[in-house]
Amino acid sequence: MKDNIEAIILHHEEMIQWVKSLNNLPAEEWFRPLDENKWSIAEIISHFGPWDDFVVNMRLPYLGNSEPLPKAPDPQNLNEQSSSRARSTEQATVIQSFIDSRNRLLTGISEIREGSWGQTFKLGEKKLTLSRYLEGLADHDLHHRTQIEQATNRKNAQI
């Protein structure tokens, strides 16, 4: 289990470094949609923060006790708010906001007692371990990272 904890922490540290590297993107690439009817890099990076904060404030504190988990916000609404905010916020500000929220998540994760990682909890009708839940969040990060890397690689191939 310790290897899994370390892998999840390493994942978040690597995401912070990778997002920092996005400061080097030209603004037109940062704000350009990845594809037709898709978000821009700015919008993708912006949407991570509110979800990180939700996990820190409304998931981690409730795990390990008998209280039901608080209801998640409406994903469509939260993502649209993040998207809208990203379109009118400077690149460096969006990136720093991601770094700040991800550092809060890292702090929250690092404070989890090792014995709690295998603990099962119910999320809707699904039973998950804390470890599997956090792996799912990392998978979500990697999905979006892959989208961004593919789009920037396509753009660079056209130059």
RANORRA-V847931 format. One record per backbone hydrogen bond with DSSP energy under -1.0 kcal/mol. NH is the residue of the N-H (numbers start at 0). CO is the residue of the C=O. E is the energy in kcal/mol with one decimal. If there is no record, write none. Layout:
nh=NH co=CO e=E
nh=NH co=CO e=E
This chain:
nh=4 co=0 e=-2.0
nh=5 co=1 e=-2.5
nh=6 co=2 e=-2.3
nh=7 co=3 e=-2.4
nh=8 co=4 e=-2.4
nh=9 co=5 e=-2.7
nh=10 co=6 e=-2.3
nh=11 co=7 e=-1.9
nh=12 co=8 e=-2.2
nh=13 co=9 e=-2.7
nh=14 co=10 e=-2.4
nh=15 co=11 e=-2.0
nh=16 co=12 e=-1.9
nh=17 co=13 e=-2.7
nh=18 co=14 e=-2.9
nh=19 co=15 e=-2.3
nh=20 co=16 e=-1.6
nh=21 co=18 e=-1.2
nh=22 co=19 e=-1.9
nh=23 co=20 e=-1.6
nh=24 co=21 e=-1.5
nh=29 co=25 e=-2.2
nh=30 co=26 e=-2.3
nh=33 co=38 e=-2.8
nh=37 co=34 e=-1.8
nh=41 co=29 e=-2.3
nh=43 co=39 e=-2.2
nh=44 co=40 e=-2.7
nh=45 co=41 e=-2.3
nh=46 co=42 e=-1.6
nh=51 co=47 e=-2.7
nh=52 co=48 e=-2.8
nh=53 co=49 e=-2.0
nh=54 co=50 e=-2.3
nh=55 co=51 e=-2.5
nh=56 co=52 e=-2.8
nh=57 co=53 e=-3.2
nh=58 co=54 e=-1.3
nh=59 co=54 e=-2.8
nh=61 co=58 e=-1.3
nh=62 co=58 e=-1.0
nh=64 co=61 e=-1.2
nh=77 co=73 e=-2.7
nh=78 co=74 e=-2.8
nh=79 co=75 e=-2.1
nh=80 co=76 e=-2.4
nh=81 co=77 e=-2.2
nh=82 co=78 e=-2.6
nh=83 co=79 e=-2.7
nh=84 co=80 e=-2.3
nh=85 co=81 e=-2.2
nh=86 co=82 e=-1.6
nh=87 co=84 e=-1.1
nh=88 co=85 e=-1.2
nh=93 co=89 e=-2.2
nh=94 co=90 e=-2.5
nh=95 co=91 e=-2.4
nh=96 co=92 e=-2.4
nh=97 co=93 e=-2.2
nh=98 co=94 e=-2.4
nh=99 co=95 e=-2.7
nh=100 co=96 e=-2.5
nh=101 co=97 e=-2.9
nh=102 co=98 e=-2.3
nh=103 co=99 e=-1.8
nh=104 co=100 e=-2.1
nh=105 co=101 e=-2.7
nh=106 co=102 e=-2.4
nh=107 co=103 e=-2.4
nh=108 co=104 e=-2.8
nh=109 co=105 e=-2.7
nh=110 co=106 e=-1.1
nh=111 co=108 e=-1.6
nh=115 co=112 e=-2.0
nh=116 co=113 e=-1.2
nh=118 co=115 e=-1.2
nh=120 co=127 e=-2.9
nh=122 co=125 e=-3.3
nh=125 co=122 e=-1.9
nh=127 co=120 e=-2.8
nh=129 co=118 e=-1.4
nh=130 co=116 e=-2.3
nh=132 co=128 e=-2.5
nh=133 co=129 e=-2.5
nh=134 co=130 e=-2.1
nh=135 co=131 e=-2.1
nh=136 co=132 e=-1.5
nh=137 co=133 e=-1.9
nh=138 co=134 e=-2.6
nh=139 co=135 e=-1.9
nh=140 co=136 e=-2.1
nh=141 co=137 e=-2.5
nh=142 co=138 e=-2.2
nh=143 co=139 e=-1.9
nh=144 co=140 e=-2.7
nh=145 co=141 e=-2.6
nh=146 co=142 e=-1.9
nh=147 co=143 e=-2.4
nh=148 co=144 e=-2.9
nh=149 co=145 e=-2.7
nh=150 co=146 e=-2.2
nh=151 co=147 e=-2.7
nh=152 co=148 e=-2.2
nh=153 co=149 e=-2.3
nh=154 co=150 e=-2.2
nh=155 co=151 e=-2.4
nh=156 co=152 e=-1.9
nh=157 co=153 e=-1.2
